[in-house]
Amino acid sequence: MFFMLKKETLTIEGSSKKKILIDYRYKTDEKNQPIMIFCHGYKGFKDWGAWNLIFDKIAKTGIAVIKFNFSHNGGTIEKPIDFPNLEDFANDNYSKQLYDLERIIEWTKSYFDNSAYLDLNKLSLVGHSRGGGIILLKAATNSNISKVVTWSGVSDFKSRFPKGQDFENWKNKGVYYVKNGRTGQMMPHNFQFFEDFQANEKILNIKSACEKLEIPVKIIHGQADESVKIEEAYLLDKYCSNSELSLIANANHVYNTKHPWNEEDLPEPAEELIRQTVDFISK
Protein backbone atom coordinates (compact mmCIF):
# COMPACT_ATOMS: atom_id res chain seq x y z
CA MET A 1 0.00 0.00 0.00
CA PHE A 2 1.29 3.44 -0.90
CA PHE A 3 1.54 5.95 1.89
CA MET A 4 3.45 9.10 2.65
CA LEU A 5 5.17 10.45 5.70
CA LYS A 6 4.00 13.92 6.61
CA LYS A 7 7.00 16.01 7.65
CA GLU A 8 7.39 19.55 8.92
CA THR A 9 10.16 21.62 10.49
CA LEU A 10 9.43 24.57 12.77
CA THR A 11 10.69 26.46 15.82
CA ILE A 12 9.45 27.30 19.30
CA GLU A 13 10.95 29.31 22.13
CA GLY A 14 13.13 27.43 24.61
CA SER A 15 15.36 28.25 27.55
CA SER A 16 16.58 31.87 27.82
CA LYS A 17 14.26 32.68 24.89
CA LYS A 18 16.56 30.77 22.54
CA LYS A 19 14.92 28.95 19.63
CA ILE A 20 14.36 25.20 19.59
CA LEU A 21 14.38 23.63 16.12
CA ILE A 22 11.83 20.80 15.78
CA ASP A 23 10.85 18.36 13.09
CA TYR A 24 8.26 15.60 13.01
CA ARG A 25 7.12 12.77 10.76
CA TYR A 26 4.16 10.41 10.78
CA LYS A 27 2.14 8.21 8.42
CA THR A 28 -0.80 9.77 6.63
CA ASP A 29 -2.83 6.57 6.33
CA GLU A 30 -3.09 5.54 9.96
CA LYS A 31 -5.06 6.95 12.90
CA ASN A 32 -4.12 7.19 16.59
CA GLN A 33 -0.42 6.57 16.18
CA PRO A 34 1.68 6.50 19.36
CA ILE A 35 4.22 9.31 19.62
CA MET A 36 7.90 9.31 20.49
CA ILE A 37 9.90 12.44 21.34
CA PHE A 38 13.63 11.99 20.77
CA CYS A 39 16.34 13.78 22.77
CA HIS A 40 19.87 13.87 21.37
CA GLY A 41 22.95 13.50 23.53
CA TYR A 42 26.10 15.44 24.41
CA LYS A 43 27.75 17.01 21.36
CA GLY A 44 24.69 15.82 19.45
CA PHE A 45 21.91 17.20 17.28
CA LYS A 46 18.65 15.93 15.83
CA ASP A 47 20.03 15.37 12.31
CA TRP A 48 23.22 13.60 13.36
CA GLY A 49 24.44 10.76 11.16
CA ALA A 50 21.82 8.10 10.47
CA TRP A 51 19.12 9.51 12.77
CA ASN A 52 16.87 10.65 9.91
CA LEU A 53 17.06 7.27 8.21
CA ILE A 54 16.40 5.52 11.52
CA PHE A 55 13.43 7.74 12.35
CA ASP A 56 11.93 7.41 8.86
CA LYS A 57 11.96 3.66 9.39
CA ILE A 58 10.38 4.00 12.82
CA ALA A 59 7.69 6.36 11.49
CA LYS A 60 6.84 3.92 8.69
CA THR A 61 5.90 1.34 11.33
CA GLY A 62 3.16 3.65 12.61
CA ILE A 63 4.94 5.57 15.38
CA ALA A 64 4.96 9.36 15.04
CA VAL A 65 8.43 10.80 15.62
CA ILE A 66 9.23 14.25 17.02
CA LYS A 67 12.86 15.30 17.40
CA PHE A 68 14.54 18.58 18.22
CA ASN A 69 17.77 20.40 18.98
CA PHE A 70 18.17 21.60 22.54
CA SER A 71 18.19 25.39 22.63
CA HIS A 72 21.83 25.56 23.74
CA ASN A 73 23.28 22.59 21.86
CA GLY A 74 25.59 24.83 19.81
CA GLY A 75 23.65 24.77 16.56
CA THR A 76 21.62 27.60 15.07
CA ILE A 77 18.35 27.66 13.16
CA GLU A 78 20.24 28.47 9.95
CA LYS A 79 23.04 25.98 10.62
CA PRO A 80 21.63 23.15 12.77
CA ILE A 81 24.38 20.69 11.85
CA ASP A 82 27.47 20.77 14.07
CA PHE A 83 28.28 23.68 16.37
CA PRO A 84 28.58 27.19 14.91
CA ASN A 85 27.40 28.78 18.20
CA LEU A 86 29.88 27.74 20.88
CA GLU A 87 28.80 30.62 23.14
CA ASP A 88 25.40 29.00 23.62
CA PHE A 89 27.04 25.59 23.99
CA ALA A 90 29.20 26.98 26.83
CA ASN A 91 26.07 28.13 28.65
CA ASP A 92 24.13 24.89 28.34
CA ASN A 93 23.20 22.91 31.44
CA TYR A 94 20.90 20.10 32.54
CA SER A 95 18.22 22.45 33.88
CA LYS A 96 17.95 24.20 30.53
CA GLN A 97 17.59 20.86 28.78
CA LEU A 98 14.80 19.79 31.14
CA TYR A 99 13.06 23.11 30.50
CA ASP A 100 13.39 22.62 26.73
CA LEU A 101 11.96 19.12 26.93
CA GLU A 102 9.02 20.37 28.99
CA ARG A 103 8.34 22.97 26.29
CA ILE A 104 8.44 20.26 23.62
CA ILE A 105 5.91 18.15 25.54
CA GLU A 106 3.61 21.15 25.99
CA TRP A 107 3.96 22.04 22.30
CA THR A 108 3.18 18.46 21.26
CA LYS A 109 -0.01 18.39 23.31
CA SER A 110 -1.14 21.73 21.90
CA TYR A 111 -0.03 21.36 18.28
CA PHE A 112 -1.54 17.90 17.79
CA ASP A 113 -4.56 18.37 20.07
CA ASN A 114 -7.09 17.86 17.28
CA SER A 115 -5.09 15.46 15.16
CA ALA A 116 -6.74 12.16 14.31
CA TYR A 117 -3.37 10.72 13.34
CA LEU A 118 -1.60 10.98 16.71
CA ASP A 119 -2.61 9.57 20.09
CA LEU A 120 -1.55 12.01 22.82
CA ASN A 121 -2.30 9.38 25.46
CA LYS A 122 0.56 7.26 24.10
CA LEU A 123 3.52 9.58 24.45
CA SER A 124 6.98 8.04 24.87
CA LEU A 125 10.36 9.67 25.43
CA VAL A 126 13.45 8.27 23.70
CA GLY A 127 16.91 9.60 24.53
CA HIS A 128 20.43 8.83 23.33
CA SER A 129 23.39 8.93 25.72
CA ARG A 130 23.06 12.06 27.92
CA GLY A 131 19.58 12.46 26.46
CA GLY A 132 18.73 9.13 28.09
CA GLY A 133 19.41 10.65 31.49
CA ILE A 134 17.36 13.74 30.67
CA ILE A 135 14.27 11.76 29.66
CA LEU A 136 14.40 9.65 32.83
CA LEU A 137 14.44 12.82 34.92
CA LYS A 138 11.55 14.29 32.96
CA ALA A 139 9.43 11.15 33.03
CA ALA A 140 9.65 11.09 36.82
CA THR A 141 7.90 14.47 37.03
CA ASN A 142 5.62 14.62 33.98
CA SER A 143 2.45 12.52 34.06
CA ASN A 144 1.95 12.80 30.29
CA ILE A 145 4.70 10.25 29.62
CA SER A 146 3.58 6.64 29.17
CA LYS A 147 6.90 4.93 28.29
CA VAL A 148 10.65 5.65 28.23
CA VAL A 149 13.36 4.21 26.00
CA THR A 150 17.07 4.89 26.59
CA TRP A 151 19.63 4.36 23.81
CA SER A 152 23.13 4.06 25.34
CA GLY A 153 21.79 6.04 28.30
CA VAL A 154 23.86 7.41 31.15
CA SER A 155 23.10 6.44 34.76
CA ASP A 156 24.61 9.46 36.52
CA PHE A 157 25.52 13.07 35.79
CA LYS A 158 27.69 14.02 38.76
CA SER A 159 30.50 11.57 37.96
CA ARG A 160 31.01 13.19 34.55
CA PHE A 161 32.33 16.50 35.82
CA PRO A 162 36.10 17.13 35.96
CA LYS A 163 37.79 16.04 39.18
CA GLY A 164 40.80 17.05 41.27
CA GLN A 165 43.09 19.64 39.75
CA ASP A 166 41.06 19.69 36.54
CA PHE A 167 38.03 20.77 38.57
CA GLU A 168 40.04 23.46 40.41
CA ASN A 169 41.34 24.81 37.11
CA TRP A 170 37.79 24.93 35.77
CA LYS A 171 36.57 26.76 38.86
CA ASN A 172 39.41 29.26 38.75
CA LYS A 173 39.35 29.94 35.03
CA GLY A 174 35.57 29.76 34.67
CA VAL A 175 35.72 27.55 31.58
CA TYR A 176 37.11 24.21 30.46
CA TYR A 177 37.33 22.76 26.96
CA VAL A 178 36.61 19.36 25.46
CA LYS A 179 37.92 18.60 22.00
CA ASN A 180 35.41 17.36 19.48
CA GLY A 181 37.32 14.58 17.77
CA ARG A 182 35.18 14.76 14.64
CA THR A 183 35.06 18.52 14.03
CA GLY A 184 38.31 19.47 15.76
CA GLN A 185 36.54 22.19 17.75
CA MET A 186 37.52 22.97 21.32
CA MET A 187 34.09 23.02 22.91
CA PRO A 188 33.75 25.28 25.98
CA HIS A 189 31.87 24.57 29.20
CA ASN A 190 31.38 27.52 31.52
CA PHE A 191 31.54 26.88 35.26
CA GLN A 192 27.84 27.71 35.50
CA PHE A 193 27.27 24.15 34.25
CA PHE A 194 28.53 22.75 37.55
CA GLU A 195 26.97 25.52 39.64
CA ASP A 196 23.56 24.77 38.16
CA PHE A 197 24.02 21.06 38.86
CA GLN A 198 25.06 21.75 42.43
CA ALA A 199 22.04 23.99 43.02
CA ASN A 200 19.66 21.38 41.58
CA GLU A 201 21.43 18.14 42.50
CA LYS A 202 18.35 16.46 43.99
CA ILE A 203 16.31 17.16 40.86
CA LEU A 204 19.15 15.97 38.61
CA ASN A 205 19.69 12.62 40.35
CA ILE A 206 18.97 9.92 37.76
CA LYS A 207 18.91 7.11 40.32
CA SER A 208 16.25 8.85 42.39
CA ALA A 209 14.21 9.62 39.28
CA CYS A 210 14.31 5.98 38.18
CA GLU A 211 13.18 4.81 41.60
CA LYS A 212 10.07 7.00 41.29
CA LEU A 213 9.10 5.71 37.86
CA GLU A 214 6.16 3.35 37.58
CA ILE A 215 5.81 3.48 33.79
CA PRO A 216 7.57 0.90 31.56
CA VAL A 217 11.22 1.63 30.76
CA LYS A 218 13.24 0.04 27.96
CA ILE A 219 17.03 0.18 28.34
CA ILE A 220 18.90 -0.50 25.08
CA HIS A 221 22.68 -0.57 25.09
CA GLY A 222 25.45 -1.73 22.77
CA GLN A 223 27.72 -4.43 24.16
CA ALA A 224 30.71 -2.68 22.55
CA ASP A 225 29.80 0.86 23.67
CA GLU A 226 33.06 2.74 24.11
CA SER A 227 31.56 6.00 25.41
CA VAL A 228 28.97 4.91 27.99
CA LYS A 229 30.05 1.63 29.52
CA ILE A 230 27.62 -1.27 29.63
CA GLU A 231 27.72 -1.18 33.43
CA GLU A 232 25.59 1.95 33.28
CA ALA A 233 22.84 0.01 31.51
CA TYR A 234 22.89 -2.55 34.32
CA LEU A 235 22.63 0.26 36.86
CA LEU A 236 19.62 1.81 35.11
CA ASP A 237 17.95 -1.59 35.02
CA LYS A 238 18.63 -1.96 38.74
CA TYR A 239 17.28 1.51 39.56
CA CYS A 240 14.04 1.12 37.58
CA SER A 241 11.40 -1.23 38.99
CA ASN A 242 9.55 -1.70 35.69
CA SER A 243 12.36 -1.99 33.14
CA GLU A 244 13.49 -4.24 30.30
CA LEU A 245 17.20 -4.45 29.40
CA SER A 246 18.23 -5.27 25.84
CA LEU A 247 21.90 -5.56 24.94
CA ILE A 248 22.82 -5.42 21.26
CA ALA A 249 25.79 -7.55 20.23
CA ASN A 250 28.72 -5.84 18.49
CA ALA A 251 27.05 -2.43 18.81
CA ASN A 252 29.05 0.68 19.67
CA HIS A 253 27.74 3.92 21.19
CA VAL A 254 25.96 4.93 17.96
CA TYR A 255 25.00 1.41 16.84
CA ASN A 256 27.75 1.27 14.23
CA THR A 257 26.62 4.37 12.35
CA LYS A 258 28.58 7.61 11.95
CA HIS A 259 28.28 11.23 10.86
CA PRO A 260 27.71 11.90 8.09
CA TRP A 261 25.76 8.81 7.00
CA ASN A 262 25.46 8.70 3.21
CA GLU A 263 24.36 5.10 2.76
CA GLU A 264 20.82 3.91 2.05
CA ASP A 265 21.08 0.91 4.37
CA LEU A 266 21.79 0.62 8.08
CA PRO A 267 24.15 -1.74 9.89
CA GLU A 268 22.52 -4.63 11.72
CA PRO A 269 22.94 -3.12 15.22
CA ALA A 270 20.98 -0.04 14.10
CA GLU A 271 18.28 -2.24 12.60
CA GLU A 272 18.09 -4.13 15.89
CA LEU A 273 17.82 -0.81 17.73
CA ILE A 274 14.81 0.03 15.57
CA ARG A 275 13.18 -3.37 16.16
CA GLN A 276 13.61 -3.19 19.93
CA THR A 277 12.28 0.38 20.10
CA VAL A 278 9.27 -0.23 17.84
CA ASP A 279 8.29 -3.45 19.62
CA PHE A 280 8.37 -1.74 23.00
CA ILE A 281 6.50 1.43 22.06
CA SER A 282 3.91 -0.40 19.95
CA LYS A 283 2.87 -3.01 22.49
ChimeraX attribute file (.defattr): number of C-alpha atoms within 10 A of each C-alpha:
attribute: neighborCount
match mode: 1-to-1
recipient: residues
	/A:1	3
	/A:2	4
	/A:3	10
	/A:4	11
	/A:5	16
	/A:6	12
	/A:7	13
	/A:8	11
	/A:9	12
	/A:10	12
	/A:11	14
	/A:12	15
	/A:13	14
	/A:14	21
	/A:15	19
	/A:16	11
	/A:17	9
	/A:18	16
	/A:19	19
	/A:20	24
	/A:21	23
	/A:22	18
	/A:23	16
	/A:24	21
	/A:25	22
	/A:26	27
	/A:27	22
	/A:28	13
	/A:29	12
	/A:30	13
	/A:31	13
	/A:32	16
	/A:33	23
	/A:34	22
	/A:35	28
	/A:36	28
	/A:37	21
	/A:38	24
	/A:39	27
	/A:40	25
	/A:41	23
	/A:42	10
	/A:43	14
	/A:44	22
	/A:45	23
	/A:46	21
	/A:47	19
	/A:48	18
	/A:49	18
	/A:50	22
	/A:51	20
	/A:52	14
	/A:53	17
	/A:54	16
	/A:55	22
	/A:56	19
	/A:57	16
	/A:58	20
	/A:59	24
	/A:60	17
	/A:61	17
	/A:62	23
	/A:63	27
	/A:64	26
	/A:65	24
	/A:66	26
	/A:67	25
	/A:68	23
	/A:69	29
	/A:70	30
	/A:71	27
	/A:72	26
	/A:73	28
	/A:74	25
	/A:75	23
	/A:76	20
	/A:77	14
	/A:78	8
	/A:79	11
	/A:80	18
	/A:81	17
	/A:82	18
	/A:83	21
	/A:84	16
	/A:85	15
	/A:86	18
	/A:87	16
	/A:88	18
	/A:89	21
	/A:90	21
	/A:91	17
	/A:92	23
	/A:93	20
	/A:94	20
	/A:95	17
	/A:96	18
	/A:97	23
	/A:98	19
	/A:99	16
	/A:100	25
	/A:101	26
	/A:102	15
	/A:103	17
	/A:104	22
	/A:105	18
	/A:106	12
	/A:107	13
	/A:108	17
	/A:109	16
	/A:110	11
	/A:111	10
	/A:112	13
	/A:113	12
	/A:114	11
	/A:115	11
	/A:116	12
	/A:117	20
	/A:118	23
	/A:119	19
	/A:120	22
	/A:121	14
	/A:122	18
	/A:123	22
	/A:124	23
	/A:125	27
	/A:126	28
	/A:127	25
	/A:128	25
	/A:129	23
	/A:130	24
	/A:131	26
	/A:132	26
	/A:133	29
	/A:134	28
	/A:135	28
	/A:136	32
	/A:137	22
	/A:138	22
	/A:139	23
	/A:140	19
	/A:141	13
	/A:142	11
	/A:143	9
	/A:144	15
	/A:145	21
	/A:146	20
	/A:147	21
	/A:148	27
	/A:149	27
	/A:150	29
	/A:151	27
	/A:152	31
	/A:153	29
	/A:154	28
	/A:155	26
	/A:156	16
	/A:157	17
	/A:158	14
	/A:159	8
	/A:160	8
	/A:161	11
	/A:162	14
	/A:163	11
	/A:164	7
	/A:165	9
	/A:166	12
	/A:167	15
	/A:168	12
	/A:169	14
	/A:170	18
	/A:171	16
	/A:172	11
	/A:173	11
	/A:174	13
	/A:175	16
	/A:176	19
	/A:177	13
	/A:178	11
	/A:179	11
	/A:180	11
	/A:181	8
	/A:182	8
	/A:183	9
	/A:184	9
	/A:185	15
	/A:186	13
	/A:187	18
	/A:188	19
	/A:189	22
	/A:190	20
	/A:191	19
	/A:192	16
	/A:193	17
	/A:194	20
	/A:195	13
	/A:196	16
	/A:197	19
	/A:198	12
	/A:199	10
	/A:200	13
	/A:201	14
	/A:202	11
	/A:203	16
	/A:204	24
	/A:205	18
	/A:206	25
	/A:207	19
	/A:208	16
	/A:209	21
	/A:210	25
	/A:211	15
	/A:212	16
	/A:213	21
	/A:214	15
	/A:215	17
	/A:216	18
	/A:217	28
	/A:218	23
	/A:219	24
	/A:220	23
	/A:221	31
	/A:222	26
	/A:223	20
	/A:224	18
	/A:225	19
	/A:226	12
	/A:227	12
	/A:228	19
	/A:229	19
	/A:230	20
	/A:231	13
	/A:232	16
	/A:233	25
	/A:234	15
	/A:235	14
	/A:236	27
	/A:237	20
	/A:238	15
	/A:239	19
	/A:240	23
	/A:241	16
	/A:242	15
	/A:243	20
	/A:244	15
	/A:245	16
	/A:246	17
	/A:247	19
	/A:248	20
	/A:249	15
	/A:250	13
	/A:251	22
	/A:252	21
	/A:253	22
	/A:254	23
	/A:255	26
	/A:256	17
	/A:257	20
	/A:258	13
	/A:259	12
	/A:260	10
	/A:261	15
	/A:262	10
	/A:263	10
	/A:264	7
	/A:265	12
	/A:266	16
	/A:267	12
	/A:268	16
	/A:269	19
	/A:270	22
	/A:271	15
	/A:272	18
	/A:273	21
	/A:274	17
	/A:275	14
	/A:276	18
	/A:277	21
	/A:278	18
	/A:279	10
	/A:280	16
	/A:281	23
	/A:282	13
	/A:283	5
